[in-house]
Amino acid sequence: MVGETANRRGPSEREQLIIQRVAEGCKNREIADSIGTTEHVVKNYLRVIYDKLGLWNRVELALWYEARQHEQVYHA
């Protein structure tokens, strides 16, 4: 299944925050400034997130995030 990997661990809290910022359209520099780190660290987080979720880029990541937001609304 697309977006599924052998690693079933979900994103950490920090990763979830980065995913949310990507979905909001923030650039890596903006994300870094908002969480108090460097752009390089954000890029590393994104590589881990993409690998963990089986995604390739920030567009897929934003779509993944939006789909999860809609699932939460319907299951609430």
Phi, psi and omega in degrees: 000140181296136178085000180252136177233173178295333179278108185272357178297136177276174179297143176291173179300317180296317178297320178298321178295318178295317178301315179299316180296320177299314181297332178282353178094012181288146174278163181305318180298318179295319178297313180302313180298321184287335181250005174073045178219193181258162177299323179299318179295320178298317178300319177296316177303315182297320177299317179295316180298312179302316180295316182297322184262354180072035181250167184249332186203177185289335176294311177299322180296317179296319177295320177300314180298312181299320178298320180292325178296318179291323178298318181296323180295317183285336180266355182278000000 
